[in-house]
Amino acid sequence: MATSYGTQNTFLTPDVIAREALLILEDNIVAPQMMSTSATADFTGAKVGDTIRIRRPAFFGVDEFDRTGGNINNTVTIQDAVENSVNLVIEKHFDVSFEVSSKELAFAVDDFNERLLKPAMSALAQKIDQYALTKIANLGGLFGVATTYAAPSSLTHVASIVEKMNNQNIPMTNRKFLVSPAMQTALYGITEFVRADIRGAATSPVEEASLGRFMGLDTVMSQNLPKHSTLGTAATTASTDVVYTSGAAYTEGTTTINIAGGPAGVLTLAKGDTLAIDYIDGITREHVVTNDPSIPFASNAITGVTITPGLYGVSGATAVAAGVPNVVASGATVRNVTSTLVADRTTTAVTPVGSYTMGAAFHPSAFQLVFVPQPNPMGPGTSSSTVNYNGMSLRVLQSYDHIKKRDLISVDCLVGAAAVDGRLGVRVASVNG
Protein backbone atom coordinates (compact mmCIF):
# COMPACT_ATOMS: atom_id res chain seq x y z
CA MET A 1 0.00 0.00 0.00
CA ALA A 2 1.26 3.48 -0.77
CA THR A 3 2.62 5.53 2.09
CA SER A 4 0.18 8.17 3.35
CA TYR A 5 0.96 11.68 4.44
CA GLY A 6 -1.57 11.56 7.26
CA THR A 7 -5.12 10.53 7.89
CA GLN A 8 -6.48 13.79 9.26
CA ASN A 9 -8.97 15.72 7.13
CA THR A 10 -7.02 18.31 5.15
CA PHE A 11 -7.55 20.17 1.90
CA LEU A 12 -5.66 18.23 -0.77
CA THR A 13 -3.25 20.29 -2.89
CA PRO A 14 -1.59 19.29 -6.20
CA ASP A 15 1.68 18.75 -4.33
CA VAL A 16 0.12 16.26 -1.89
CA ILE A 17 -1.80 14.51 -4.67
CA ALA A 18 1.32 14.27 -6.88
CA ARG A 19 3.39 12.63 -4.13
CA GLU A 20 0.63 10.17 -3.32
CA ALA A 21 0.03 9.41 -7.02
CA LEU A 22 3.69 8.62 -7.66
CA LEU A 23 3.87 6.26 -4.68
CA ILE A 24 0.73 4.45 -5.83
CA LEU A 25 2.05 4.26 -9.40
CA GLU A 26 5.28 2.69 -8.16
CA ASP A 27 3.26 0.02 -6.35
CA ASN A 28 1.38 -0.90 -9.54
CA ILE A 29 3.82 -0.58 -12.42
CA VAL A 30 6.25 -3.25 -13.65
CA ALA A 31 8.37 -1.68 -16.41
CA PRO A 32 10.39 0.91 -14.40
CA GLN A 33 11.35 -1.82 -11.91
CA MET A 34 12.67 -4.06 -14.71
CA MET A 35 14.26 -1.50 -17.05
CA SER A 36 17.03 1.05 -16.66
CA THR A 37 15.89 4.65 -16.14
CA SER A 38 19.37 6.22 -16.00
CA ALA A 39 18.88 8.46 -19.08
CA THR A 40 15.99 10.43 -17.56
CA ALA A 41 18.09 13.51 -16.82
CA ASP A 42 18.98 13.87 -20.53
CA PHE A 43 15.34 14.62 -21.39
CA THR A 44 14.63 17.56 -19.09
CA GLY A 45 12.43 19.97 -21.03
CA ALA A 46 11.70 17.48 -23.84
CA LYS A 47 8.34 17.00 -25.53
CA VAL A 48 6.61 14.30 -27.59
CA GLY A 49 8.64 13.60 -30.72
CA ASP A 50 12.00 14.68 -29.28
CA THR A 51 14.90 12.24 -29.76
CA ILE A 52 18.23 11.65 -28.07
CA ARG A 53 20.95 9.22 -28.97
CA ILE A 54 21.81 6.55 -26.39
CA ARG A 55 25.42 5.46 -26.85
CA ARG A 56 26.41 1.82 -26.99
CA PRO A 57 29.85 0.52 -25.90
CA ALA A 58 32.65 0.53 -28.50
CA PHE A 59 33.73 -2.76 -30.09
CA PHE A 60 37.34 -3.93 -29.82
CA GLY A 61 39.30 -7.04 -30.74
CA VAL A 62 42.38 -8.34 -28.90
CA ASP A 63 45.74 -9.13 -30.51
CA GLU A 64 48.56 -11.05 -28.84
CA PHE A 65 51.85 -9.17 -29.00
CA ASP A 66 55.33 -10.77 -29.05
CA ARG A 67 58.40 -8.53 -29.27
CA THR A 68 60.46 -11.38 -30.74
CA GLY A 69 58.11 -12.05 -33.65
CA GLY A 70 57.73 -15.80 -34.18
CA ASN A 71 54.18 -16.84 -34.95
CA ILE A 72 52.61 -13.94 -33.01
CA ASN A 73 52.22 -10.30 -34.06
CA ASN A 74 55.24 -8.10 -33.45
CA THR A 75 53.39 -4.89 -34.26
CA VAL A 76 50.43 -3.28 -32.55
CA THR A 77 47.13 -3.05 -34.47
CA ILE A 78 45.57 0.37 -34.02
CA GLN A 79 41.82 -0.12 -33.76
CA ASP A 80 39.04 2.21 -34.78
CA ALA A 81 36.45 2.56 -32.05
CA VAL A 82 33.19 1.37 -33.61
CA GLU A 83 30.59 3.01 -31.38
CA ASN A 84 26.90 2.47 -32.09
CA SER A 85 24.05 4.54 -30.76
CA VAL A 86 20.30 4.03 -30.59
CA ASN A 87 17.46 6.52 -30.94
CA LEU A 88 15.18 6.96 -27.95
CA VAL A 89 12.07 8.97 -28.77
CA ILE A 90 9.62 10.52 -26.35
CA GLU A 91 6.57 8.85 -27.87
CA LYS A 92 3.76 9.05 -25.34
CA HIS A 93 1.97 11.68 -23.30
CA PHE A 94 -0.38 9.80 -20.99
CA ASP A 95 -3.12 11.55 -19.02
CA VAL A 96 -5.78 10.59 -16.50
CA SER A 97 -8.30 13.36 -15.73
CA PHE A 98 -11.33 13.23 -13.48
CA GLU A 99 -13.85 15.52 -11.83
CA VAL A 100 -13.69 16.16 -8.09
CA SER A 101 -15.94 17.94 -5.65
CA SER A 102 -14.92 20.25 -2.84
CA LYS A 103 -16.04 17.50 -0.47
CA GLU A 104 -13.68 15.00 -2.09
CA LEU A 105 -10.80 17.48 -1.95
CA ALA A 106 -11.42 17.73 1.79
CA PHE A 107 -11.18 13.95 2.29
CA ALA A 108 -8.50 12.40 4.41
CA VAL A 109 -5.63 11.33 2.17
CA ASP A 110 -6.36 7.62 2.59
CA ASP A 111 -10.00 8.09 1.56
CA PHE A 112 -9.05 10.16 -1.49
CA ASN A 113 -6.48 7.54 -2.50
CA GLU A 114 -8.88 4.63 -2.17
CA ARG A 115 -11.83 6.21 -4.00
CA LEU A 116 -10.09 8.14 -6.78
CA LEU A 117 -6.31 8.03 -6.96
CA LYS A 118 -5.73 4.26 -6.82
CA PRO A 119 -8.09 3.45 -9.72
CA ALA A 120 -6.61 6.29 -11.77
CA MET A 121 -3.00 5.21 -11.15
CA SER A 122 -3.80 1.56 -11.80
CA ALA A 123 -5.11 2.52 -15.26
CA LEU A 124 -2.07 4.72 -15.91
CA ALA A 125 0.35 1.98 -14.81
CA GLN A 126 -1.28 -0.50 -17.20
CA LYS A 127 -1.00 1.95 -20.10
CA ILE A 128 2.67 2.69 -19.43
CA ASP A 129 3.48 -1.03 -19.11
CA GLN A 130 1.65 -1.84 -22.34
CA TYR A 131 3.75 0.77 -24.15
CA ALA A 132 7.15 0.09 -22.57
CA LEU A 133 6.95 -3.70 -22.90
CA THR A 134 6.42 -3.47 -26.67
CA LYS A 135 10.18 -2.80 -26.81
CA ILE A 136 10.75 -6.48 -25.96
CA ALA A 137 10.30 -7.11 -29.70
CA ASN A 138 13.73 -5.54 -30.34
CA LEU A 139 15.72 -7.88 -28.11
CA GLY A 140 18.15 -9.94 -30.16
CA GLY A 141 17.83 -13.43 -28.73
CA LEU A 142 14.87 -15.73 -29.33
CA PHE A 143 14.00 -18.93 -27.43
CA GLY A 144 11.17 -21.28 -28.35
CA VAL A 145 10.40 -24.70 -26.90
CA ALA A 146 11.22 -27.36 -29.53
CA THR A 147 9.16 -26.78 -32.69
CA THR A 148 5.94 -25.80 -30.93
CA TYR A 149 6.88 -22.65 -28.98
CA ALA A 150 4.76 -23.86 -26.06
CA ALA A 151 5.24 -22.01 -22.77
CA PRO A 152 8.45 -23.11 -20.97
CA SER A 153 7.41 -25.83 -18.52
CA SER A 154 10.49 -27.74 -17.36
CA LEU A 155 13.87 -27.23 -15.74
CA THR A 156 15.44 -28.02 -19.12
CA HIS A 157 13.49 -25.20 -20.77
CA VAL A 158 14.54 -22.62 -18.18
CA ALA A 159 18.13 -23.91 -18.29
CA SER A 160 18.12 -23.45 -22.08
CA ILE A 161 17.00 -19.83 -21.65
CA VAL A 162 19.86 -19.27 -19.20
CA GLU A 163 22.29 -20.95 -21.61
CA LYS A 164 21.20 -18.61 -24.40
CA MET A 165 21.74 -15.64 -22.09
CA ASN A 166 25.22 -16.95 -21.31
CA ASN A 167 25.99 -17.35 -25.03
CA GLN A 168 25.02 -13.70 -25.49
CA ASN A 169 27.42 -12.69 -22.69
CA ILE A 170 24.60 -11.11 -20.67
CA PRO A 171 25.84 -10.04 -17.20
CA MET A 172 25.15 -12.65 -14.53
CA THR A 173 23.86 -10.25 -11.90
CA ASN A 174 20.38 -8.71 -11.78
CA ARG A 175 18.90 -10.85 -14.58
CA LYS A 176 15.13 -10.51 -15.08
CA PHE A 177 12.50 -12.89 -16.49
CA LEU A 178 9.14 -11.45 -17.58
CA VAL A 179 6.42 -14.04 -18.15
CA SER A 180 2.78 -14.01 -19.24
CA PRO A 181 -0.07 -15.55 -17.20
CA ALA A 182 0.12 -18.70 -19.35
CA MET A 183 3.88 -18.91 -18.83
CA GLN A 184 3.35 -18.51 -15.10
CA THR A 185 0.92 -21.44 -15.12
CA ALA A 186 3.46 -23.58 -17.01
CA LEU A 187 6.22 -22.65 -14.57
CA TYR A 188 4.01 -23.67 -11.65
CA GLY A 189 4.20 -27.19 -13.06
CA ILE A 190 7.90 -27.27 -12.10
CA THR A 191 8.20 -28.51 -8.51
CA GLU A 192 11.48 -26.67 -7.92
CA PHE A 193 9.98 -23.43 -9.19
CA VAL A 194 7.04 -23.64 -6.81
CA ARG A 195 9.47 -24.03 -3.90
CA ALA A 196 11.37 -20.94 -5.04
CA ASP A 197 8.11 -18.98 -5.20
CA ILE A 198 7.24 -19.60 -1.53
CA ARG A 199 7.58 -16.30 0.36
CA GLY A 200 5.82 -14.01 2.80
CA ALA A 201 2.64 -12.06 2.13
CA ALA A 202 2.83 -9.49 -0.66
CA THR A 203 1.99 -5.86 0.10
CA SER A 204 1.53 -4.41 -3.41
CA PRO A 205 0.37 -5.51 -6.87
CA VAL A 206 3.97 -5.60 -8.12
CA GLU A 207 4.98 -7.85 -5.23
CA GLU A 208 1.98 -10.05 -6.02
CA ALA A 209 3.33 -10.36 -9.58
CA SER A 210 6.81 -11.33 -8.38
CA LEU A 211 7.33 -15.10 -8.64
CA GLY A 212 10.67 -15.16 -6.83
CA ARG A 213 14.23 -15.76 -8.01
CA PHE A 214 14.76 -19.00 -9.90
CA MET A 215 17.90 -20.26 -11.65
CA GLY A 216 19.46 -16.81 -11.42
CA LEU A 217 16.39 -14.99 -12.80
CA ASP A 218 14.13 -12.54 -10.93
CA THR A 219 10.81 -13.74 -12.31
CA VAL A 220 7.80 -11.41 -12.64
CA MET A 221 4.41 -11.96 -14.31
CA SER A 222 2.87 -9.25 -16.50
CA GLN A 223 -0.50 -9.21 -18.26
CA ASN A 224 0.79 -6.62 -20.73
CA LEU A 225 3.34 -8.56 -22.78
CA PRO A 226 3.35 -7.97 -26.56
CA LYS A 227 2.57 -10.52 -29.28
CA HIS A 228 4.46 -11.43 -32.44
CA SER A 229 2.62 -12.23 -35.66
CA THR A 230 3.62 -13.59 -39.06
CA LEU A 231 5.69 -11.12 -41.07
CA GLY A 232 7.94 -11.90 -44.05
CA THR A 233 7.55 -14.99 -46.24
CA ALA A 234 11.23 -15.92 -46.52
CA ALA A 235 11.15 -18.64 -43.90
CA THR A 236 9.79 -21.86 -45.27
CA THR A 237 9.70 -24.03 -48.35
CA ALA A 238 7.81 -27.34 -48.43
CA SER A 239 7.23 -27.14 -44.67
CA THR A 240 10.92 -26.93 -43.82
CA ASP A 241 13.29 -24.18 -42.78
CA VAL A 242 14.80 -22.18 -45.60
CA VAL A 243 18.59 -21.85 -45.35
CA TYR A 244 20.38 -18.79 -46.72
CA THR A 245 23.99 -17.72 -46.40
CA SER A 246 25.86 -14.58 -45.43
CA GLY A 247 26.87 -12.59 -48.50
CA ALA A 248 30.25 -11.61 -47.03
CA ALA A 249 32.40 -11.80 -43.92
CA TYR A 250 31.23 -9.26 -41.35
CA THR A 251 32.97 -7.56 -38.45
CA GLU A 252 31.70 -6.89 -34.95
CA GLY A 253 29.29 -3.96 -34.79
CA THR A 254 27.92 -4.46 -38.32
CA THR A 255 24.24 -3.48 -38.58
CA THR A 256 23.65 -3.93 -42.34
CA ILE A 257 24.20 -7.28 -44.06
CA ASN A 258 23.57 -8.95 -47.43
CA ILE A 259 22.08 -12.42 -47.71
CA ALA A 260 22.65 -14.86 -50.59
CA GLY A 261 22.62 -18.53 -51.46
CA GLY A 262 19.01 -19.35 -50.64
CA PRO A 263 16.15 -20.60 -52.78
CA ALA A 264 14.90 -18.21 -55.45
CA GLY A 265 11.35 -16.96 -55.57
CA VAL A 266 9.26 -14.02 -54.48
CA LEU A 267 10.21 -14.39 -50.83
CA THR A 268 10.48 -11.36 -48.59
CA LEU A 269 11.89 -10.21 -45.27
CA ALA A 270 9.90 -7.79 -43.14
CA LYS A 271 10.64 -5.48 -40.26
CA GLY A 272 10.32 -7.52 -37.07
CA ASP A 273 11.51 -10.83 -38.55
CA THR A 274 14.27 -12.65 -36.69
CA LEU A 275 17.42 -13.89 -38.43
CA ALA A 276 19.40 -16.72 -36.81
CA ILE A 277 23.04 -16.28 -37.88
CA ASP A 278 25.83 -18.83 -37.33
CA TYR A 279 28.90 -17.10 -35.84
CA ILE A 280 32.50 -18.20 -36.34
CA ASP A 281 32.65 -19.47 -32.75
CA GLY A 282 29.98 -22.09 -33.58
CA ILE A 283 27.15 -20.36 -31.70
CA THR A 284 23.94 -19.30 -33.43
CA ARG A 285 22.75 -15.83 -32.37
CA GLU A 286 19.57 -14.03 -33.32
CA HIS A 287 19.05 -10.54 -34.71
CA VAL A 288 15.84 -8.60 -35.44
CA VAL A 289 15.31 -7.10 -38.91
CA THR A 290 14.72 -3.35 -38.56
CA ASN A 291 13.77 -2.42 -42.14
CA ASP A 292 11.56 -3.73 -44.94
CA PRO A 293 14.05 -4.71 -47.67
CA SER A 294 12.44 -3.78 -50.98
CA ILE A 295 14.05 -6.48 -53.12
CA PRO A 296 12.72 -10.06 -52.73
CA PHE A 297 14.91 -13.13 -53.04
CA ALA A 298 14.16 -13.31 -56.77
CA SER A 299 17.84 -13.80 -57.60
CA ASN A 300 18.77 -15.92 -54.58
CA ALA A 301 19.93 -12.80 -52.73
CA ILE A 302 18.76 -9.74 -50.87
CA THR A 303 20.84 -6.71 -49.95
CA GLY A 304 20.73 -3.97 -47.36
CA VAL A 305 19.13 -5.89 -44.50
CA THR A 306 19.48 -3.84 -41.31
CA ILE A 307 19.54 -5.67 -37.99
CA THR A 308 19.53 -5.09 -34.26
CA PRO A 309 21.59 -5.69 -32.25
CA GLY A 310 24.66 -5.26 -34.43
CA LEU A 311 26.87 -8.33 -34.79
CA TYR A 312 28.66 -8.72 -31.49
CA GLY A 313 31.56 -10.21 -29.58
CA VAL A 314 33.25 -13.52 -30.02
CA SER A 315 35.63 -14.60 -27.27
CA GLY A 316 39.20 -14.67 -28.54
CA ALA A 317 38.41 -13.05 -31.90
CA THR A 318 41.49 -11.60 -33.59
CA ALA A 319 41.47 -8.05 -34.88
CA VAL A 320 41.40 -7.66 -38.67
CA ALA A 321 41.08 -4.64 -40.96
CA ALA A 322 40.80 -1.39 -38.99
CA GLY A 323 41.30 -3.41 -35.83
CA VAL A 324 37.74 -4.80 -35.59
CA PRO A 325 37.30 -8.59 -35.44
CA ASN A 326 35.38 -10.68 -37.94
CA VAL A 327 32.56 -12.50 -36.17
CA VAL A 328 30.56 -13.93 -39.11
CA ALA A 329 32.25 -15.70 -42.02
CA SER A 330 31.27 -15.34 -45.67
CA GLY A 331 28.79 -18.08 -46.50
CA ALA A 332 27.66 -18.53 -42.89
CA THR A 333 24.19 -20.01 -42.45
CA VAL A 334 21.34 -17.49 -42.03
CA ARG A 335 17.71 -18.45 -41.33
CA ASN A 336 14.53 -16.45 -40.89
CA VAL A 337 12.94 -18.04 -37.83
CA THR A 338 9.78 -15.98 -37.32
CA SER A 339 7.43 -16.32 -40.23
CA THR A 340 4.60 -18.70 -41.15
CA LEU A 341 6.17 -21.76 -39.54
CA VAL A 342 8.10 -22.23 -36.33
CA ALA A 343 11.76 -22.86 -37.16
CA ASP A 344 13.65 -25.74 -35.59
CA ARG A 345 16.86 -24.90 -37.48
CA THR A 346 16.87 -28.22 -39.32
CA THR A 347 15.28 -29.46 -42.51
CA THR A 348 12.55 -31.28 -40.58
CA ALA A 349 8.92 -30.37 -41.19
CA VAL A 350 7.51 -28.16 -38.44
CA THR A 351 4.08 -27.25 -37.12
CA PRO A 352 2.40 -24.02 -38.28
CA VAL A 353 1.59 -21.35 -35.71
CA GLY A 354 -0.18 -18.03 -36.01
CA SER A 355 1.25 -15.72 -33.36
CA TYR A 356 2.88 -15.98 -29.95
CA THR A 357 3.28 -13.93 -26.81
CA MET A 358 6.78 -12.56 -26.19
CA GLY A 359 8.12 -12.97 -22.69
CA ALA A 360 11.71 -11.92 -22.06
CA ALA A 361 14.83 -12.81 -20.10
CA PHE A 362 17.20 -9.85 -19.94
CA HIS A 363 19.45 -7.48 -18.04
CA PRO A 364 17.81 -4.12 -17.13
CA SER A 365 20.38 -2.17 -19.17
CA ALA A 366 18.97 -3.75 -22.34
CA PHE A 367 16.31 -1.03 -22.08
CA GLN A 368 16.00 2.64 -21.30
CA LEU A 369 12.69 3.93 -19.96
CA VAL A 370 12.40 7.69 -19.56
CA PHE A 371 9.87 9.82 -17.69
CA VAL A 372 10.33 13.47 -18.65
CA PRO A 373 9.88 16.00 -15.82
CA GLN A 374 7.29 18.51 -17.02
CA PRO A 375 7.10 22.25 -16.34
CA ASN A 376 4.25 24.01 -14.61
CA PRO A 377 1.73 25.51 -17.08
CA MET A 378 2.14 29.21 -17.81
CA GLY A 379 -1.58 30.04 -18.06
CA PRO A 380 -3.55 31.37 -15.06
CA GLY A 381 -6.19 29.44 -13.20
CA THR A 382 -4.31 26.14 -12.81
CA SER A 383 -2.36 24.89 -9.80
CA SER A 384 0.22 22.22 -10.50
CA SER A 385 3.01 20.14 -9.03
CA THR A 386 5.61 17.86 -10.63
CA VAL A 387 7.17 15.12 -8.52
CA ASN A 388 10.21 13.00 -9.46
CA TYR A 389 11.22 9.81 -7.69
CA ASN A 390 13.15 6.65 -8.52
CA GLY A 391 13.36 7.38 -12.25
CA MET A 392 9.68 8.32 -12.60
CA SER A 393 7.96 11.69 -12.91
CA LEU A 394 4.31 12.72 -12.65
CA ARG A 395 2.59 16.08 -12.94
CA VAL A 396 -0.71 16.91 -11.24
CA LEU A 397 -2.86 19.79 -12.49
CA GLN A 398 -5.84 21.18 -10.57
CA SER A 399 -8.14 23.51 -12.49
CA TYR A 400 -11.72 24.79 -12.67
CA ASP A 401 -13.91 24.32 -15.74
CA HIS A 402 -15.95 27.54 -15.99
CA ILE A 403 -18.15 26.17 -18.76
CA LYS A 404 -19.40 23.13 -16.86
CA LYS A 405 -18.79 24.56 -13.38
CA ARG A 406 -16.63 21.73 -12.02
CA ASP A 407 -13.21 21.12 -10.50
CA LEU A 408 -10.81 18.87 -12.41
CA ILE A 409 -7.72 16.89 -11.46
CA SER A 410 -5.32 15.74 -14.21
CA VAL A 411 -2.37 13.41 -13.70
CA ASP A 412 -0.05 13.18 -16.70
CA CYS A 413 3.40 11.98 -17.72
CA LEU A 414 5.71 12.10 -20.75
CA VAL A 415 7.29 8.72 -21.53
CA GLY A 416 9.79 7.25 -23.97
CA ALA A 417 11.32 3.76 -24.11
CA ALA A 418 13.73 1.80 -26.30
CA ALA A 419 15.66 -1.45 -26.40
CA VAL A 420 19.06 0.25 -26.47
CA ASP A 421 21.16 -2.92 -26.35
CA GLY A 422 19.44 -5.95 -27.85
CA ARG A 423 22.45 -8.16 -27.04
CA LEU A 424 21.38 -8.13 -23.40
CA GLY A 425 18.04 -9.90 -23.80
CA VAL A 426 16.26 -13.02 -25.06
CA ARG A 427 12.64 -13.09 -26.23
CA VAL A 428 10.81 -16.14 -24.89
CA ALA A 429 7.99 -17.34 -27.16
CA SER A 430 4.72 -18.85 -25.95
CA VAL A 431 1.87 -19.83 -28.28
CA ASN A 432 -0.19 -20.46 -25.13
CA GLY A 433 -0.49 -16.72 -24.53
VENQUI-V101660 format. One record per residue. N is the residue number from 1. SS is DSSP state (2 for helix, 1 for strand, 0 for the rest). Layout:
n = (N N)
ss = (SS SS)
//
This chain:
n = (1 2 3 4 5 6 7 8 9 10 11 12 13 14 15 16 17 18 19 20 21 22 23 24 25 26 27 28 29 30 31 32 33 34 35 36 37 38 39 40 41 42 43 44 45 46 47 48 49 50 51 52 53 54 55 56 57 58 59 60 61 62 63 64 65 66 67 68 69 70 71 72 73 74 75 76 77 78 79 80 81 82 83 84 85 86 87 88 89 90 91 92 93 94 95 96 97 98 99 100 101 102 103 104 105 106 107 108 109 110 111 112 113 114 115 116 117 118 119 120 121 122 123 124 125 126 127 128 129 130 131 132 133 134 135 136 137 138 139 140 141 142 143 144 145 146 147 148 149 150 151 152 153 154 155 156 157 158 159 160 161 162 163 164 165 166 167 168 169 170 171 172 173 174 175 176 177 178 179 180 181 182 183 184 185 186 187 188 189 190 191 192 193 194 195 196 197 198 199 200 201 202 203 204 205 206 207 208 209 210 211 212 213 214 215 216 217 218 219 220 221 222 223 224 225 226 227 228 229 230 231 232 233 234 235 236 237 238 239 240 241 242 243 244 245 246 247 248 249 250 251 252 253 254 255 256 257 258 259 260 261 262 263 264 265 266 267 268 269 270 271 272 273 274 275 276 277 278 279 280 281 282 283 284 285 286 287 288 289 290 291 292 293 294 295 296 297 298 299 300 301 302 303 304 305 306 307 308 309 310 311 312 313 314 315 316 317 318 319 320 321 322 323 324 325 326 327 328 329 330 331 332 333 334 335 336 337 338 339 340 341 342 343 344 345 346 347 348 349 350 351 352 353 354 355 356 357 358 359 360 361 362 363 364 365 366 367 368 369 370 371 372 373 374 375 376 377 378 379 380 381 382 383 384 385 386 387 388 389 390 391 392 393 394 395 396 397 398 399 400 401 402 403 404 405 406 407 408 409 410 411 412 413 414 415 416 417 418 419 420 421 422 423 424 425 426 427 428 429 430 431 432 433)
ss = (0 0 0 0 0 0 0 0 0 0 0 0 0 2 2 2 2 2 2 2 2 2 2 2 2 2 2 2 0 0 2 2 2 2 0 1 0 0 0 2 2 2 2 0 0 0 0 0 0 0 1 1 1 1 1 1 1 1 1 0 0 0 0 0 1 0 0 0 0 0 0 0 1 0 0 0 0 0 0 0 0 1 1 1 1 1 1 1 1 1 1 1 1 1 1 1 1 1 1 1 0 2 2 2 2 0 0 0 2 2 2 2 2 2 2 2 2 2 2 2 2 2 2 2 2 2 2 2 2 2 2 2 2 2 2 2 2 2 0 0 1 1 1 0 1 0 0 0 0 1 0 0 0 0 2 2 2 2 2 2 2 2 2 2 2 2 2 0 0 0 0 0 0 0 1 1 1 1 1 0 2 2 2 2 2 2 2 0 0 0 2 2 2 2 2 2 2 0 0 0 0 0 0 0 2 2 2 2 2 1 1 1 1 1 0 0 1 1 1 1 1 0 0 0 0 0 1 1 1 0 0 0 0 0 0 1 1 0 0 1 1 0 0 1 1 1 0 0 0 1 1 0 0 0 0 1 1 1 1 1 0 0 0 0 0 0 0 0 0 0 0 0 0 1 1 1 1 1 0 0 0 0 0 1 1 1 1 1 1 0 0 0 0 0 0 0 2 2 2 0 1 1 1 1 1 1 1 1 0 0 0 0 0 0 0 0 0 0 1 0 2 2 2 0 1 1 1 1 0 0 0 0 1 1 1 1 0 1 0 0 1 1 0 0 0 0 0 0 0 0 0 1 0 0 1 1 1 1 1 1 1 1 1 2 2 2 1 1 1 1 1 1 0 0 0 0 0 0 0 0 0 1 1 1 1 1 1 1 1 0 0 1 1 1 1 1 1 1 1 1 1 0 0 0 0 1 1 1 1 1 1 1 1 1 1 1 1 1 1 0 0 2 2 2 1 1 1 1 1 1 0 0 0)
//
